[in-house]
Amino acid sequence: MDEEYDVIVLGTGLKECILSGLLSVDGLKVLHMDRNDYYGGESTSLNLTQLWTRFRGSDKPPTHLGSSRDYNVDMIPKFMMANGTLVRVLIHTDVTKYLSFKAVDGSFVYNKGKVHKVPATDMEALKSPLMGIFEKRRARKFFIYVQDYNESDPKTHEGMDLSRVTTRELIAKYGLDDNTVDFIGHALALHRDDRYLDEPAFDTVKRMKLYSESLARFQGGSPYIYPLYGLGELPQAFARLSAVYGGTYMLNKPECKVEFNEEGKAIGVTSEGETAKCKKVVCDPSYLPNKVRKVGRVARAIAIMSHPIPNTIDSHSVQVILPQKQLGRKSDMYLFCCSYTHNVAPKGKFIAFVSTEAETDHPEIELKSGIDLLGPVDELFFDIYDRYEPVNEPSLDNCFISASYDATTHFESTVIDVLNMYTMITGKVVDLSVDLSAASAAEE
């Protein structure tokens, strides 16, 4: 291979595929390789037989679960905010033409042992059983403040500079109680722990606005959308995009070894005795294990069920957030449920995930409070995986390494990592001011 590439991307996980798509659209010459013979890396989707092989060894799945190929079980299950950054990236790159989305039915929060719909607007706040009558009025005032808040119009700021006022101080002004703060911070603003309370309130207000704008987008019961046939469709859609712009894909390339010059800069990748030269290498942590450190672990349960999650108004697709405080934990827990309505399981079957940042070595004990909300399950699998993030200095070694996927069941943190990497690689910022109507979700 004599030609030199601008970038070689290793691994076809979602982050790597989005990057190779963005870089190809930018006119860079991209070679994308993966040691596996399938797309998706860690974020792949498995059919039933693959799921069985991975978690149960060799035995065949029972026939009552239906046809193996009707299953698309995401290994990193996440929904997309309808107005969120990932959807903007999909539109910016025109990948939407390869995908079909469908709105997600419901967004719920766990509070005092029960599952409740997340109120996201002043009107919903008034109806919610999460709050007493006086608390509802206070919450409604706060929601109206957030809805009306406009960064460039000081009249809407009520004399507060949200780049300095902390979230705790802003909330104190409305006198909201801890339970209300819990669902606002974790189920609307999607913070993963309580550190946000002592950080500037602007970020939380912005996140709440994103939630309510996304909710308004499809007038559905949630702000989320999700591709038909599961997330495995995404890496493949970006691969198609990259190919349209001249990117080269090679799957099943064993032993992809990054080559460095004497200054320690990446200059190419060798596989099967051939070296492709390049200026930069982009990869997931597994390709450069000596340039990453372990920062945590995700514990997860995967359930196959024959019914929706109880108390979610029979939603066929749903997210439930269990705030850390409600469980006496340091981090939130997430429930994700999808079904045959998104073409990820045979008719009548539902797939649910319970995930959290592991705090012990016993995922089945740790995940119990989430699993208990699922009702009877047909099959249950447990999984735990390490989370890594890069410790190298890309300006010195030309290696751009993504961080592992976290336990959240939405894409906001994932896509921020991708956009930061894009800026490090190119020195540019992706223009995300797009026409959001380009991504529509199928109605029933």
Residue, then its C-alpha position, 0 to 999 in steps of 0.5 A: m500500500d503506497e498511498e498515504y492517508d490523511v487519517i486511518v480510523l481503527g474500529t467501527g464503533l459508533k464514535e469512530c464511524i461518525l468521525s470517519g463520516l465527518l472527516s470524509v465529508d471534509g474532503l480528507k482521505v480516510l482509511h477505516m479498518d476493523r479487526n472484526d468482521y462486523y460493524g459497530g465494535e463495542s456498540t454493535s447490535l446482536n441477533l439472538t444467536q449471537l447474544w446466546t453465544r456471547f452470554r451463554g457459551s455455545d447452546k442454542p437459544p430456546t425456540h419460544l423466543g422466536s426467530s434469531r434474525d428478528y432480534n437486534v439487541d444493542m450492546i450500548p443501548k442509547f436513545m437520541m434527543a430529537n433536537g440533540t447534537l447527534v441528530r444535528v450531526l446526522i442531518h449535517t452529514d445527510v446520513t438521515k437518508y440511510l436511516s428511519f427513526k421512530a419516536v420513543d413512547g415515554s420518558f419516566v423517572y423513579n421517585k420514592g419507589k414508584v415510576h412516574k412520567v417526567p413532566a417537562t412543561d409548565m402544563e405537565a408540571l400541574k398534572s404530575p403526581l410527583m408533586g403536591i399542589f403548592e410544589k406544583r405552583r412553584a415548579r410551574k413558575f420555574f418551568i416558565y422561567v426556563q421556557d422564557y429564558n433567552e441568553s441574549d435577552p437580559k429581560t428574561h434573566e430576572g436579574m440573574d447571571l446564570s454563568r455565575v449563579t449556581t443551579r442550587e442558588l437558582i432552584a433556591k429562588y423558587g423554593l423547590d423541594d429535593n424530590t423536585v430537584d431530583f427529577i429536574g436535574h436527572a430526568l430533564a437535564l440528564h445530569r449523571d450525579d449531583r455535582y451540577l448543583d454547585e456548577p453555573a446554572f446556565d448549563t442546566v437551563k440549556r439542557m432543560k430547554l433541549y429536553s422540552e424542545s425535543l419533546a415538542r418536536f414529535q408531540g410524543g410522550s418523550p423527547y427521544i427518537y431511535p432508529l428502526y432495527g436498532l443502533g447497529e444501523l448507525p455505524q453502517a449508515f456512516a460507513r456508507l456516507s464515508a464511502v460516498y466521499g471516497g473513504t475506504y473500508m476494510l473489515n476483518k483486518p487482524e492485528c492492526k498495529v499502529e506504527f510510530n516514528e522515532e519522535g513517537k508520532a503515529i505514521g501508519v498502521t500495519s495489518e497482515g504484513e502491509t503498512a498503510k501510511c497516514k498523518k493521524v490515527v483515530c481509534d477506540p481504546s482497545y487499539l492503543p491500550n498503553k495510551v488509555r487508563k481505566v476510569g470505571r466500569v458499567a454494570r448492565a442487565i439485558a432482559i427479554m420480556s413479553h410485556p412492557i415495563p409495568n407502570t409506563i402506560d404500556s409504552h413499547s419504548v421507554q426510558v426510566i431514570l433512577p436518580q442516585k439519591q433515590l437508590g442511595r447510590k453515587s450514580d444514577m441507574y437507567l432503564f431502557c426498553c424497546s420492542y418489536t415496534h422498533n423492529v428490534a425483536p419479534k412481535g410481542k417481545f420487548i428488550a429491556f436494559v438496566s445499566t449503571e456505573a458499577e460501584t461493586d463487583h456484584p452487578e446482579i445485586e447492584l442492579k436489583s432495584g432496576i430489575d425489580l421494576l421490569g416485572p417477569v422476564d423471559e431471559l436475563f443476562f448480566d454484563i460488566y465492562d471497563r470504561y477507559e479514557p485516553v491519557n495521551e497528548p494528541s498534538l505529540d503522537n497524532c493519536f486521537i482516542s475515543a473514550s468508552y461508552d458510559a452507562t447513560t441511555h441517551f447520546e448527549s455525552t457520547v456525541i460531545d466526545v466525538l465533536n471534541m475529537y473532531t475539533m482536535i483533529t481538524g482545528k474546526v468546529v462542526d457547524l450544527s445550525v441545521d434544518l431539523s425538519a430533515a430528520s423526521a420520525a415515522e408516525e404510527 
